[in-house]
């Protein structure tokens, strides 16, 4: 089978495509005939050795894919050969076959394409756990999503809107306003300015007459500072990432004075600690797709030999959904 392989740590240009041996499942594992793999920003970090999990060289990148179960190992009782599944692993989906534990596979409805299934994994799961498990989202909440044009941002806006919330998108590139509004934003603010620590609070106050109940914070730096100041009394901010490159600090006396909660979400910990919870969330997400409550914005599908071009969309910050690699 063909696989995209990193033989050394570095940029996507260092990846090679090779024929490698077919995979064999161990106890509790399945081999998936992989049809599509989604590209995520963390994949690029893994390639360069900058992620918290560093696979031994050589390795195949990729955290999410979708395909058909090809073979099952001893002890597998929930899945069978021929089942359509979405796969979530630490690495390995940029290949025509993927080895995964049974718990890392999620049944895919017949009316969801493999490209859509690959694209609705990590981002939507992360957004769901951030909103519900960490921030206790309720109908009518006012929600600010920073870094809103990225995959987690788009997912968070869609989910919050589906729950009847007022959604505000914080963008570092205002040319993506139409994208944000198409994915649930009622209002849009610019979070790229020099005085963003003040402008976020002021813009939110003008839009809402006060503040927001929840912030899904993806950018970091002074965007984090401004977002904290934009919270209502008793509000919650959930740290998802630091796409701006700067990890902020927080003065805890501010949490005391405003009765706010600043927390974080690491989806992989939920996957590893409570896989059945993650299974329930993914089933709910697929149901929401089927009901038309959310949609999967697949921006582009590339063949395997154009993986560098596919990764470049993320590097150049031209992402407007999810970029997928076809394994056909």
N, C-alpha and C positions, 0 to 999 in steps of 0.2 A: 504494500500500500504506500501511497505518497504522503509525505509529511513535510511541513515547514519546520526547519531545524535551526536552532541557535547553537553554533559550535563555539562561540566566544561571546562575551558580554559586549554589547554595543548597540548601535542604532539599527533600525529595521533593514538598512542596506546590507547588513552583515548576515542576514538570514539566507539560508539555502533550502532548496527543495530536493528531497532525496527519496529514493525507494528504500523502505525499511521493512523488516519482518512484520507480519501480522501479529496482533496482540492476543494474548491468552488470558482468560479470566481466572483469578484465584477464588478461594472461598468467599462468598458474599459479594462477588464482583460481577460486572457485566461488560461485554465489549459491544460498543455501539458503532454501527455503520453510519458514520457522521456525514451529514448532508450540508450543514452550514455552521459557521462559527462567527460570533460577533466579536468585534474589536473594542477593547476598553482601554482607557488611559492607564490603568494599572498594568496592563499587558506590556506597555512600553517601558514602564519602570522595571518590570521583571527582566525584560531583555537587556537592560542596562545595568542590572544588579543593584537597583536602587529601591527595591521593594522589600518588605519585611520578611518575605519568603523567597529564598534564593535557591532555585533548583540546581542540582548538580549538572555540569556540562557533560555531553551535549543534551539539550532538551527541546521539546516542542512547546512553544508558548500557547496561550489561549485558556481562558477561564470558563467560557460558556459555548455550548454548541447544541445541535439538535439533529436527530436522525432516528434510525430504527435499530432496535436491539438485535444484534447478530448472534451472540452466544452468551450463555449464562453459566456462572460457576456454581459449585456446590453450596447449598444452603440458601440460594436465591428463591424466594417464594412469592414475591409480589409482582415480578416482571417475568415475561416470557419472550421467546424469540418472535420478532415481528411487531412488538409494541413500539409505538411512536413515543419518543421521550426527548425532553430537554435535559442537558447535562450541565452540572456546575462542579468544577474541579479547580484546584489551585493552578494547574497548567496542563496542557496537552491537547487542547481542542483544535489547534491549527493542523489537523491531520484527517485522513479519510477514515481512521478508526480511533476511538477513544476508549480508554479503560477507566471505569468508575465503580465506586461502591454503589450497591443498589440504592442506598439512602441518598445518593447524589443525583439520582435520576427522577424526573418528574413527568408524569403522563401528559401527553399533548393531545388536545382534542382534534378530531379529524378536520374541522373547519379552520384550523390555525396552521399556516404554512411553516415549513422548517425555518425559513428566514425570520419570520415573526417570532417563532418560539425561541430561537437563539437570542433574539434581541430583547426579550421581555424577562430576562433572568435577573442578573445582578442589580441593574439600575432600578427596576421596579420593586424588587425585594428590599433593597436598601431604603428606597423612599417609603415603602410601606412600614418597615420597622421603625424608621425615624419618626414618621407621623403618628403611628398608633402605639407602638410599644414604648417609645421614648417620650413623645410629646402629648400623648392622650388626646388626639384630635377629636373634636366634636363638631357637629353641624353648626354652622354660623360663625365659626372661628375666623379671625382675620390672620392670613398666613403670608409671610414674606419668604420667597425662595431666592437666594442669591446664587450667582452662577447658573441662572435659570435656563440658559440655552444648551447646557450639557445634558447628557442622557439621564442622570439622576434628577437634575432640575426639572426637565420636561416631565418625567414620571411623577415627581412630587406635585407639580402643578395639576396634572391630570387627576391624580388621586384626591387632592384637596378639593378640586372643583366638583368631582363626582360626589363628594360628601357635603355639598352645599355650602362651601366656605367662600369667603372673599379672598381672592388670590392676587398677590402683588409680585411681579417678577423684578428682580434686581439684575440688571445686565451690565456687563463691562463693554459690550459692543452693541450700541443702540440700533445698528442696522438689522439686528435680529428681533426687533420688536414684533414684527408680524408673526414670526415663528412662535414667540412666547404667547401671543394672544390666541393663536391657533391651537395652543395646547393648554388653555385654561386661564391665562392671566386676564384679570379684569383691569388692572393698571400696571404700568411699567415705570421703573425709576432707573436712573443712571447711577451705577456704583463705581464709576471709573475716575471720578474727579479727584483733584488734589486735596480737597477738604471733605472727603467722603465720610469722615467720622461725624461731621456735623450735618452734611446734606442728607444722609440717609434718614436720620431722625426727623429733620425738617420736612422732607418729602413725604414721609409716612404720616406725619402729623397733618399735613395739608390734605392728604388723600382720605384718611380715616377719621380725622378730628381728634385723634389721640395716638394710639399705638397699635401694635399687632399682638396677637396672642401667641403665635408660634413663628419662629424663624428656622428655616432649614438652611444652614450656613455652609457653603461649599467653597468659598473663596479664601478666607483667612485674612490676615493683616488688618488694616484699618477698616475693611468691610465688616469684619467681626466686631470691632469696637463700635462702629456706627449701628450695627444691627442690635447689639445689646442695649444701646440707648433708645432704640425704637420699640422695645418691648413694653407691653402693658404691665401693670401691677399683677404679679402672679403668673406672668408669661413664661414660656419655655423656648430656649434656643438649643438646637441640636447640631453639633459639629459633625459634618459629613466628610470634609476634606479641606485641602489648602491649595486649590488650583492656582492661586495667585503667587504661590511660592514662599509665603511668609507665615510661619506658625505664630499665632498671637499669644499674648499672656492675658490673664484676667485677674482683676482685683476683687477678691471674694466679698469685701464689704459691700460692693454694689449688689451682690445677690441678696445680702441681708437687708439692705435698705429698701429694695424694690420687691422682695419676696419672689425673685425669679429663679428659675432653674437653668443651669447651663450643663448640658450633658452631651454625650457622643453616641455614635452608632458604628459598630463594626459588624457588618452582616455575616462575615465568615464565622464569627464566634457563635452566632445563632445556628448557622448551618452545622457546626461541629458539636455544639452542646445540646441542641434540641431539634434534631432533624425532622421530627414529626410536626413541630410548629411550622417549620419552613415549608413542609409539604402542604399544610393547610393554607398557608398564605399564597403559595403558588397556584393552588387550585382556585382560590378566590380570584386571583388576578386573571386567570384564563376565563373564568366565568364572566368577569367584567368586560373582557374583550368580546366574548360571545354576545353579551347584552348591549354592546355598543357604548358602554360607559367610559371606557378608555380605548385608545388605539395605539398601535405600535408604529412609531414613525421611522420606518426603515429608509434611510437616506440614499443608500447605494449598495449594490451587490457587486463584488469583484471576484474574478477567478483567482485561483491559488497563486498563479505566477505574477499577479499584480498586487501582492500583499504589501509591497513597499508603498505603492500609490495609495492603497487603502489606509495604511497607517499615517501617511502624510496629511490626510484630511484632519486627523486629530492633532498632529503636531502643529499644523498651520492654524489651528483654532477655527476651522471651517465646518465643524460638526453641527449638524442640524437634525439630529436624530441618532440612529445607530448605523454603523457601517458593518457590512457582513461580507464574509468570504464564503464563496460557494465551493464545495469540495467535489463537485461533479467532475 
